[in-house]
């Protein structure tokens, strides 16, 4: 059987980029670990069929495996993540593909807006990086039409309300826990929590919903702060980040959700710190995770206490049973944003956009588009 003369180092690069160990890739290919190791050392070569499967499983174009060295992959937006006190080494294929998918939608919507002679979104870059936290928070509240915190309701309801208000300003909010609709490619919250694209005509907030539900409210406002500053970036939400923009966005999100002047007098330092969480979460209508995050920002708890708490929450999410999963249509609307979905579906149903093209950017099959429009968009 014909062998594929791939470059051995490209196989190792593709495997590592996909986040696969040698045993994991060998298992997926139904070969022994030693064979994959031999391919990467150049002692053996895979068949063409095996090489094609390698490219598919590592999510790289087949031709990449024949290059002499890995291609330069330049990120389309700044990488503001940290691992300890330094930048992470590269990004995974899953994050790459998520960025590409979101940017494809963002560019379509940008052209759509410009063809309609739509105004730019006024809040993008409306505040400079030298603005005070209170000034940014106040401006965000004025535009969103929300008070310091709700008087009733749960944090989940607050989250939904904020998403609606944010989208009403012209900002698309997209959420997903996997690459597209591929359940075999879950996103890693350890790699990133979200990102923002601060474009004047088509701003986007993306939230990694592989994170525990309680953390998403903070991520939403953190990324919204990026839009206000006019600074795009990939975020991991680390409290100890060295990046100026990340520190400012963290501070804005914390003050927006839990104002310090009201929070400090209510914190009871003499009791075990976790006993503060439930009551304060109910008062501010945020999650207990946000309260723990605010306590860390104000040095009321230690970095170790906070990290142990976060890891526990993530473990609970991984181990917990999930009931009441929304319908595919409801999930897809959240994945692509209501604002984006309305634009694409309206164009498709009016004949201005081919149904096949609409499926490519929404993930909704042509014969289901009308039902999606009726059930989820009220069109």
KOLDREN-60309 format. One record per residue (C-alpha): residue in three letters; x, y, z. Coordinates in steps of 0.25 Angstrom, whole numbers, plus 5000, padded with zeros to 4 digits. Example, Ala and Ser with C-alpha at 12.3 -4.5 7.8 and 13.67 -1.06 7.14 Angstrom:
<rec resn="ala" px="5049" py="4982" pz="5031"/>
<rec resn="ser" px="5055" py="4996" pz="5029"/>
This chain:
<rec resn="unk" px="5000" py="5000" pz="5000"/>
<rec resn="unk" px="5005" py="5014" pz="4996"/>
<rec resn="unk" px="5012" py="5022" pz="5007"/>
<rec resn="unk" px="5010" py="5036" pz="5010"/>
<rec resn="unk" px="5023" py="5044" pz="5011"/>
<rec resn="unk" px="5019" py="5053" pz="5021"/>
<rec resn="unk" px="5029" py="5062" pz="5029"/>
<rec resn="unk" px="5031" py="5054" pz="5043"/>
<rec resn="unk" px="5032" py="5067" pz="5051"/>
<rec resn="unk" px="5019" py="5072" pz="5045"/>
<rec resn="unk" px="5011" py="5060" pz="5050"/>
<rec resn="unk" px="5017" py="5063" pz="5064"/>
<rec resn="unk" px="5013" py="5078" pz="5063"/>
<rec resn="unk" px="4999" py="5074" pz="5058"/>
<rec resn="unk" px="4996" py="5064" pz="5069"/>
<rec resn="unk" px="5001" py="5074" pz="5080"/>
<rec resn="unk" px="4993" py="5085" pz="5074"/>
<rec resn="unk" px="4981" py="5077" pz="5075"/>
<rec resn="unk" px="4984" py="5074" pz="5089"/>
<rec resn="unk" px="4985" py="5059" pz="5087"/>
<rec resn="unk" px="4996" py="5050" pz="5094"/>
<rec resn="unk" px="5002" py="5039" pz="5086"/>
<rec resn="unk" px="4993" py="5028" pz="5093"/>
<rec resn="unk" px="4981" py="5036" pz="5090"/>
<rec resn="unk" px="4984" py="5038" pz="5075"/>
<rec resn="unk" px="4988" py="5023" pz="5074"/>
<rec resn="unk" px="4975" py="5019" pz="5080"/>
<rec resn="unk" px="4967" py="5028" pz="5070"/>
<rec resn="unk" px="4975" py="5022" pz="5058"/>
<rec resn="unk" px="4974" py="5008" pz="5064"/>
<rec resn="unk" px="4989" py="5006" pz="5063"/>
<rec resn="unk" px="4999" py="5003" pz="5074"/>
<rec resn="unk" px="5006" py="5015" pz="5081"/>
<rec resn="unk" px="5019" py="5010" pz="5076"/>
<rec resn="unk" px="5015" py="5012" pz="5062"/>
<rec resn="unk" px="5011" py="5027" pz="5064"/>
<rec resn="unk" px="5024" py="5029" pz="5071"/>
<rec resn="unk" px="5031" py="5023" pz="5059"/>
<rec resn="unk" px="5024" py="5032" pz="5049"/>
<rec resn="unk" px="5028" py="5044" pz="5058"/>
<rec resn="unk" px="5043" py="5039" pz="5058"/>
<rec resn="unk" px="5043" py="5037" pz="5043"/>
<rec resn="unk" px="5046" py="5022" pz="5044"/>
<rec resn="unk" px="5032" py="5018" pz="5038"/>
<rec resn="unk" px="5022" py="5025" pz="5029"/>
<rec resn="unk" px="5007" py="5024" pz="5030"/>
<rec resn="unk" px="4999" py="5020" pz="5018"/>
<rec resn="unk" px="4991" py="5031" pz="5010"/>
<rec resn="unk" px="4978" py="5026" pz="5017"/>
<rec resn="unk" px="4985" py="5027" pz="5031"/>
<rec resn="unk" px="4991" py="5041" pz="5027"/>
<rec resn="unk" px="4977" py="5046" pz="5023"/>
<rec resn="unk" px="4971" py="5041" pz="5036"/>
<rec resn="unk" px="4983" py="5047" pz="5044"/>
<rec resn="unk" px="4979" py="5061" pz="5037"/>
<rec resn="unk" px="4964" py="5059" pz="5040"/>
<rec resn="unk" px="4967" py="5055" pz="5055"/>
<rec resn="unk" px="4977" py="5066" pz="5057"/>
<rec resn="unk" px="4968" py="5077" pz="5050"/>
<rec resn="unk" px="4979" py="5081" pz="5040"/>
<rec resn="unk" px="4978" py="5082" pz="5025"/>
<rec resn="unk" px="4984" py="5069" pz="5019"/>
<rec resn="unk" px="4994" py="5077" pz="5011"/>
<rec resn="unk" px="5000" py="5083" pz="5024"/>
<rec resn="unk" px="5006" py="5069" pz="5028"/>
<rec resn="unk" px="5015" py="5070" pz="5016"/>
<rec resn="unk" px="5021" py="5084" pz="5019"/>
<rec resn="unk" px="5036" py="5085" pz="5024"/>
<rec resn="unk" px="5032" py="5093" pz="5036"/>
<rec resn="unk" px="5019" py="5098" pz="5043"/>
<rec resn="unk" px="5012" py="5110" pz="5037"/>
<rec resn="unk" px="5012" py="5123" pz="5044"/>
<rec resn="unk" px="4999" py="5125" pz="5050"/>
<rec resn="unk" px="4996" py="5139" pz="5054"/>
<rec resn="unk" px="4985" py="5142" pz="5063"/>
<rec resn="unk" px="4974" py="5151" pz="5058"/>
<rec resn="unk" px="4972" py="5158" pz="5071"/>
<rec resn="unk" px="4982" py="5160" pz="5083"/>
<rec resn="unk" px="4985" py="5148" pz="5093"/>
<rec resn="unk" px="4983" py="5154" pz="5107"/>
<rec resn="unk" px="4983" py="5140" pz="5114"/>
<rec resn="unk" px="4993" py="5137" pz="5125"/>
<rec resn="unk" px="4999" py="5124" pz="5131"/>
<rec resn="unk" px="5005" py="5128" pz="5144"/>
<rec resn="unk" px="5013" py="5141" pz="5140"/>
<rec resn="unk" px="5015" py="5138" pz="5125"/>
<rec resn="unk" px="5008" py="5136" pz="5112"/>
<rec resn="unk" px="5003" py="5122" pz="5109"/>
<rec resn="unk" px="5010" py="5114" pz="5097"/>
<rec resn="unk" px="5001" py="5115" pz="5085"/>
<rec resn="unk" px="4986" py="5112" pz="5085"/>
<rec resn="unk" px="4979" py="5099" pz="5082"/>
<rec resn="unk" px="4972" py="5095" pz="5069"/>
<rec resn="unk" px="4959" py="5096" pz="5076"/>
<rec resn="unk" px="4961" py="5111" pz="5080"/>
<rec resn="unk" px="4967" py="5114" pz="5066"/>
<rec resn="unk" px="4954" py="5108" pz="5059"/>
<rec resn="unk" px="4945" py="5115" pz="5069"/>
<rec resn="unk" px="4952" py="5128" pz="5065"/>
<rec resn="unk" px="4950" py="5125" pz="5050"/>
<rec resn="unk" px="4936" py="5122" pz="5052"/>
<rec resn="unk" px="4932" py="5134" pz="5060"/>
<rec resn="unk" px="4940" py="5143" pz="5051"/>
<rec resn="unk" px="4934" py="5138" pz="5039"/>
<rec resn="unk" px="4920" py="5142" pz="5045"/>
<rec resn="unk" px="4925" py="5155" pz="5049"/>
<rec resn="unk" px="4931" py="5159" pz="5035"/>
<rec resn="unk" px="4917" py="5155" pz="5029"/>
<rec resn="unk" px="4910" py="5163" pz="5039"/>
<rec resn="unk" px="4919" py="5175" pz="5037"/>
<rec resn="unk" px="4917" py="5175" pz="5022"/>
<rec resn="unk" px="4902" py="5173" pz="5024"/>
<rec resn="unk" px="4902" py="5186" pz="5033"/>
<rec resn="unk" px="4910" py="5194" pz="5023"/>
<rec resn="unk" px="4901" py="5190" pz="5012"/>
<rec resn="unk" px="4889" py="5195" pz="5020"/>
<rec resn="unk" px="4897" py="5208" pz="5023"/>
<rec resn="unk" px="4895" py="5205" pz="5037"/>
<rec resn="unk" px="4902" py="5214" pz="5048"/>
<rec resn="unk" px="4914" py="5209" pz="5055"/>
<rec resn="unk" px="4912" py="5204" pz="5069"/>
<rec resn="unk" px="4914" py="5216" pz="5078"/>
<rec resn="unk" px="4919" py="5209" pz="5090"/>
<rec resn="unk" px="4931" py="5203" pz="5084"/>
<rec resn="unk" px="4943" py="5210" pz="5088"/>
<rec resn="unk" px="4935" py="5220" pz="5095"/>
<rec resn="unk" px="4944" py="5220" pz="5107"/>
<rec resn="unk" px="4959" py="5221" pz="5107"/>
<rec resn="unk" px="4968" py="5212" pz="5115"/>
<rec resn="unk" px="4971" py="5224" pz="5125"/>
<rec resn="unk" px="4957" py="5225" pz="5129"/>
<rec resn="unk" px="4954" py="5222" pz="5143"/>
<rec resn="unk" px="4946" py="5209" pz="5147"/>
<rec resn="unk" px="4935" py="5217" pz="5153"/>
<rec resn="unk" px="4933" py="5225" pz="5140"/>
<rec resn="unk" px="4933" py="5213" pz="5131"/>
<rec resn="unk" px="4923" py="5206" pz="5140"/>
<rec resn="unk" px="4914" py="5218" pz="5140"/>
<rec resn="unk" px="4914" py="5219" pz="5125"/>
<rec resn="unk" px="4911" py="5205" pz="5123"/>
<rec resn="unk" px="4900" py="5205" pz="5133"/>
<rec resn="unk" px="4894" py="5218" pz="5126"/>
<rec resn="unk" px="4894" py="5211" pz="5112"/>
<rec resn="unk" px="4889" py="5198" pz="5117"/>
<rec resn="unk" px="4878" py="5204" pz="5126"/>
<rec resn="unk" px="4881" py="5195" pz="5138"/>
<rec resn="unk" px="4883" py="5199" pz="5153"/>
<rec resn="unk" px="4894" py="5195" pz="5162"/>
<rec resn="unk" px="4888" py="5182" pz="5164"/>
<rec resn="unk" px="4874" py="5176" pz="5162"/>
<rec resn="unk" px="4863" py="5176" pz="5172"/>
<rec resn="unk" px="4858" py="5163" pz="5169"/>
<rec resn="unk" px="4861" py="5150" pz="5161"/>
<rec resn="unk" px="4872" py="5140" pz="5160"/>
<rec resn="unk" px="4886" py="5142" pz="5155"/>
<rec resn="unk" px="4882" py="5134" pz="5143"/>
<rec resn="unk" px="4870" py="5144" pz="5140"/>
<rec resn="unk" px="4880" py="5155" pz="5141"/>
<rec resn="unk" px="4890" py="5149" pz="5131"/>
<rec resn="unk" px="4879" py="5147" pz="5121"/>
<rec resn="unk" px="4874" py="5161" pz="5123"/>
<rec resn="unk" px="4888" py="5167" pz="5121"/>
<rec resn="unk" px="4890" py="5159" pz="5109"/>
<rec resn="unk" px="4877" py="5165" pz="5103"/>
<rec resn="unk" px="4881" py="5179" pz="5107"/>
<rec resn="unk" px="4895" py="5177" pz="5101"/>
<rec resn="unk" px="4890" py="5172" pz="5088"/>
<rec resn="unk" px="4880" py="5184" pz="5087"/>
<rec resn="unk" px="4892" py="5193" pz="5086"/>
<rec resn="unk" px="4897" py="5185" pz="5074"/>
<rec resn="unk" px="4907" py="5176" pz="5081"/>
<rec resn="unk" px="4906" py="5161" pz="5077"/>
<rec resn="unk" px="4907" py="5151" pz="5089"/>
<rec resn="unk" px="4911" py="5137" pz="5085"/>
<rec resn="unk" px="4912" py="5125" pz="5094"/>
<rec resn="unk" px="4917" py="5111" pz="5092"/>
<rec resn="unk" px="4924" py="5100" pz="5099"/>
<rec resn="unk" px="4929" py="5093" pz="5087"/>
<rec resn="unk" px="4934" py="5095" pz="5073"/>
<rec resn="unk" px="4922" py="5098" pz="5065"/>
<rec resn="unk" px="4912" py="5087" pz="5068"/>
<rec resn="unk" px="4923" py="5076" pz="5069"/>
<rec resn="unk" px="4921" py="5070" pz="5083"/>
<rec resn="unk" px="4934" py="5062" pz="5081"/>
<rec resn="unk" px="4942" py="5075" pz="5082"/>
<rec resn="unk" px="4939" py="5082" pz="5095"/>
<rec resn="unk" px="4945" py="5095" pz="5098"/>
<rec resn="unk" px="4955" py="5096" pz="5110"/>
<rec resn="unk" px="4952" py="5106" pz="5120"/>
<rec resn="unk" px="4966" py="5105" pz="5125"/>
<rec resn="unk" px="4970" py="5111" pz="5112"/>
<rec resn="unk" px="4961" py="5122" pz="5111"/>
<rec resn="unk" px="4948" py="5128" pz="5117"/>
<rec resn="unk" px="4944" py="5137" pz="5105"/>
<rec resn="unk" px="4948" py="5147" pz="5095"/>
<rec resn="unk" px="4944" py="5161" pz="5090"/>
<rec resn="unk" px="4944" py="5167" pz="5076"/>
<rec resn="unk" px="4943" py="5182" pz="5077"/>
<rec resn="unk" px="4939" py="5185" pz="5063"/>
<rec resn="unk" px="4931" py="5198" pz="5061"/>
<rec resn="unk" px="4920" py="5192" pz="5052"/>
<rec resn="unk" px="4920" py="5177" pz="5057"/>
<rec resn="unk" px="4925" py="5176" pz="5071"/>
<rec resn="unk" px="4925" py="5162" pz="5077"/>
<rec resn="unk" px="4926" py="5156" pz="5091"/>
<rec resn="unk" px="4928" py="5141" pz="5091"/>
<rec resn="unk" px="4927" py="5133" pz="5104"/>
<rec resn="unk" px="4932" py="5119" pz="5106"/>
<rec resn="unk" px="4920" py="5112" pz="5113"/>
<rec resn="unk" px="4929" py="5100" pz="5116"/>
<rec resn="unk" px="4932" py="5109" pz="5129"/>
<rec resn="unk" px="4923" py="5107" pz="5141"/>
<rec resn="unk" px="4910" py="5114" pz="5139"/>
<rec resn="unk" px="4913" py="5123" pz="5151"/>
<rec resn="unk" px="4925" py="5129" pz="5144"/>
<rec resn="unk" px="4919" py="5133" pz="5132"/>
<rec resn="unk" px="4912" py="5146" pz="5137"/>
<rec resn="unk" px="4926" py="5152" pz="5141"/>
<rec resn="unk" px="4932" py="5148" pz="5127"/>
<rec resn="unk" px="4920" py="5155" pz="5120"/>
<rec resn="unk" px="4923" py="5168" pz="5127"/>
<rec resn="unk" px="4938" py="5166" pz="5126"/>
<rec resn="unk" px="4937" py="5165" pz="5111"/>
<rec resn="unk" px="4927" py="5176" pz="5110"/>
<rec resn="unk" px="4938" py="5185" pz="5116"/>
<rec resn="unk" px="4947" py="5181" pz="5105"/>
<rec resn="unk" px="4936" py="5186" pz="5095"/>
<rec resn="unk" px="4935" py="5199" pz="5103"/>
<rec resn="unk" px="4950" py="5201" pz="5103"/>
<rec resn="unk" px="4951" py="5197" pz="5088"/>
<rec resn="unk" px="4961" py="5187" pz="5090"/>
<rec resn="unk" px="4959" py="5173" pz="5085"/>
<rec resn="unk" px="4966" py="5161" pz="5092"/>
<rec resn="unk" px="4965" py="5146" pz="5097"/>
<rec resn="unk" px="4963" py="5146" pz="5112"/>
<rec resn="unk" px="4965" py="5135" pz="5123"/>
<rec resn="unk" px="4959" py="5144" pz="5134"/>
<rec resn="unk" px="4971" py="5142" pz="5143"/>
<rec resn="unk" px="4971" py="5151" pz="5155"/>
<rec resn="unk" px="4986" py="5152" pz="5155"/>
<rec resn="unk" px="4987" py="5156" pz="5141"/>
<rec resn="unk" px="4999" py="5165" pz="5137"/>
<rec resn="unk" px="4992" py="5171" pz="5125"/>
<rec resn="unk" px="4987" py="5186" pz="5127"/>
<rec resn="unk" px="4974" py="5184" pz="5119"/>
<rec resn="unk" px="4971" py="5171" pz="5126"/>
<rec resn="unk" px="4973" py="5177" pz="5140"/>
<rec resn="unk" px="4964" py="5189" pz="5136"/>
<rec resn="unk" px="4953" py="5180" pz="5130"/>
<rec resn="unk" px="4954" py="5171" pz="5143"/>
<rec resn="unk" px="4952" py="5183" pz="5151"/>
<rec resn="unk" px="4940" py="5188" pz="5143"/>
<rec resn="unk" px="4933" py="5175" pz="5143"/>
<rec resn="unk" px="4935" py="5174" pz="5158"/>
<rec resn="unk" px="4930" py="5188" pz="5161"/>
<rec resn="unk" px="4918" py="5187" pz="5151"/>
<rec resn="unk" px="4913" py="5174" pz="5157"/>
<rec resn="unk" px="4917" py="5176" pz="5172"/>
<rec resn="unk" px="4919" py="5191" pz="5176"/>
<rec resn="unk" px="4930" py="5192" pz="5186"/>
<rec resn="unk" px="4924" py="5203" pz="5195"/>
<rec resn="unk" px="4912" py="5194" pz="5197"/>
<rec resn="unk" px="4919" py="5180" pz="5198"/>
<rec resn="unk" px="4930" py="5183" pz="5208"/>
<rec resn="unk" px="4921" py="5187" pz="5220"/>
<rec resn="unk" px="4914" py="5174" pz="5218"/>
<rec resn="unk" px="4925" py="5164" pz="5217"/>
<rec resn="unk" px="4927" py="5158" pz="5231"/>
<rec resn="unk" px="4942" py="5154" pz="5233"/>
<rec resn="unk" px="4940" py="5147" pz="5246"/>
<rec resn="unk" px="4933" py="5135" pz="5240"/>
<rec resn="unk" px="4938" py="5125" pz="5231"/>
<rec resn="unk" px="4939" py="5132" pz="5218"/>
<rec resn="unk" px="4929" py="5123" pz="5210"/>
<rec resn="unk" px="4918" py="5126" pz="5219"/>
<rec resn="unk" px="4917" py="5140" pz="5213"/>
<rec resn="unk" px="4914" py="5135" pz="5199"/>
<rec resn="unk" px="4900" py="5131" pz="5199"/>
<rec resn="unk" px="4894" py="5143" pz="5206"/>
<rec resn="unk" px="4902" py="5153" pz="5198"/>
<rec resn="unk" px="4899" py="5146" pz="5185"/>
<rec resn="unk" px="4885" py="5147" pz="5188"/>
<rec resn="unk" px="4886" py="5162" pz="5191"/>
<rec resn="unk" px="4893" py="5166" pz="5178"/>
<rec resn="unk" px="4886" py="5155" pz="5170"/>
<rec resn="unk" px="4899" py="5149" pz="5165"/>
<rec resn="unk" px="4905" py="5136" pz="5166"/>
<rec resn="unk" px="4913" py="5131" pz="5178"/>
<rec resn="unk" px="4925" py="5130" pz="5169"/>
<rec resn="unk" px="4924" py="5145" pz="5166"/>
<rec resn="unk" px="4924" py="5148" pz="5181"/>
<rec resn="unk" px="4936" py="5139" pz="5183"/>
<rec resn="unk" px="4943" py="5146" pz="5171"/>
<rec resn="unk" px="4940" py="5160" pz="5177"/>
<rec resn="unk" px="4945" py="5156" pz="5191"/>
<rec resn="unk" px="4958" py="5152" pz="5184"/>
<rec resn="unk" px="4959" py="5165" pz="5176"/>
<rec resn="unk" px="4958" py="5173" pz="5189"/>
<rec resn="unk" px="4968" py="5163" pz="5196"/>
<rec resn="unk" px="4957" py="5158" pz="5206"/>
<rec resn="unk" px="4961" py="5144" pz="5203"/>
<rec resn="unk" px="4975" py="5138" pz="5198"/>
<rec resn="unk" px="4978" py="5134" pz="5184"/>
<rec resn="unk" px="4979" py="5120" pz="5189"/>
<rec resn="unk" px="4965" py="5120" pz="5195"/>
<rec resn="unk" px="4960" py="5126" pz="5182"/>
<rec resn="unk" px="4966" py="5116" pz="5173"/>
<rec resn="unk" px="4962" py="5104" pz="5182"/>
<rec resn="unk" px="4948" py="5109" pz="5181"/>
<rec resn="unk" px="4948" py="5111" pz="5166"/>
<rec resn="unk" px="4954" py="5097" pz="5164"/>
<rec resn="unk" px="4943" py="5091" pz="5172"/>
<rec resn="unk" px="4932" py="5098" pz="5164"/>
<rec resn="unk" px="4938" py="5093" pz="5151"/>
<rec resn="unk" px="4939" py="5079" pz="5157"/>
<rec resn="unk" px="4924" py="5080" pz="5161"/>
<rec resn="unk" px="4921" py="5084" pz="5147"/>
<rec resn="unk" px="4928" py="5072" pz="5141"/>
<rec resn="unk" px="4922" py="5062" pz="5150"/>
<rec resn="unk" px="4908" py="5068" pz="5151"/>
<rec resn="unk" px="4896" py="5062" pz="5143"/>
<rec resn="unk" px="4890" py="5072" pz="5133"/>
<rec resn="unk" px="4875" py="5072" pz="5132"/>
<rec resn="unk" px="4866" py="5080" pz="5124"/>
<rec resn="unk" px="4875" py="5082" pz="5112"/>
<rec resn="unk" px="4869" py="5093" pz="5103"/>
<rec resn="unk" px="4865" py="5090" pz="5089"/>
<rec resn="unk" px="4875" py="5090" pz="5078"/>
<rec resn="unk" px="4869" py="5103" pz="5072"/>
<rec resn="unk" px="4870" py="5110" pz="5086"/>
<rec resn="unk" px="4884" py="5105" pz="5087"/>
<rec resn="unk" px="4888" py="5110" pz="5073"/>
<rec resn="unk" px="4881" py="5123" pz="5075"/>
<rec resn="unk" px="4891" py="5125" pz="5087"/>
<rec resn="unk" px="4903" py="5120" pz="5080"/>
<rec resn="unk" px="4901" py="5130" pz="5068"/>
<rec resn="unk" px="4894" py="5141" pz="5076"/>
<rec resn="unk" px="4880" py="5146" pz="5074"/>
<rec resn="unk" px="4884" py="5159" pz="5066"/>
<rec resn="unk" px="4892" py="5151" pz="5056"/>
<rec resn="unk" px="4882" py="5140" pz="5054"/>
<rec resn="unk" px="4871" py="5150" pz="5052"/>
<rec resn="unk" px="4880" py="5157" pz="5041"/>
<rec resn="unk" px="4883" py="5144" pz="5034"/>
<rec resn="unk" px="4870" py="5138" pz="5034"/>
<rec resn="unk" px="4863" py="5150" pz="5029"/>
<rec resn="unk" px="4872" py="5151" pz="5018"/>
<rec resn="unk" px="4870" py="5136" pz="5014"/>
<rec resn="unk" px="4855" py="5136" pz="5015"/>
<rec resn="unk" px="4854" py="5149" pz="5007"/>
<rec resn="unk" px="4863" py="5142" pz="4996"/>
<rec resn="unk" px="4875" py="5152" pz="4998"/>
<rec resn="unk" px="4883" py="5140" pz="5003"/>
<rec resn="unk" px="4884" py="5126" pz="4998"/>
<rec resn="unk" px="4879" py="5116" pz="5007"/>
<rec resn="unk" px="4892" py="5108" pz="5006"/>
<rec resn="unk" px="4900" py="5120" pz="5010"/>
<rec resn="unk" px="4890" py="5122" pz="5022"/>
<rec resn="unk" px="4893" py="5108" pz="5027"/>
<rec resn="unk" px="4908" py="5110" pz="5026"/>
<rec resn="unk" px="4908" py="5122" pz="5035"/>
<rec resn="unk" px="4896" py="5118" pz="5045"/>
<rec resn="unk" px="4897" py="5103" pz="5045"/>
<rec resn="unk" px="4882" py="5102" pz="5042"/>
<rec resn="unk" px="4878" py="5093" pz="5031"/>
<rec resn="unk" px="4870" py="5100" pz="5020"/>
<rec resn="unk" px="4857" py="5092" pz="5022"/>
<rec resn="unk" px="4857" py="5096" pz="5037"/>
<rec resn="unk" px="4860" py="5111" pz="5035"/>
<rec resn="unk" px="4846" py="5115" pz="5035"/>
<rec resn="unk" px="4843" py="5107" pz="5047"/>
<rec resn="unk" px="4855" py="5113" pz="5054"/>
<rec resn="unk" px="4850" py="5127" pz="5050"/>
<rec resn="unk" px="4836" py="5125" pz="5056"/>
<rec resn="unk" px="4840" py="5118" pz="5069"/>
<rec resn="unk" px="4852" py="5125" pz="5073"/>
<rec resn="unk" px="4852" py="5139" pz="5066"/>
<rec resn="unk" px="4838" py="5142" pz="5065"/>
<rec resn="unk" px="4839" py="5145" pz="5050"/>
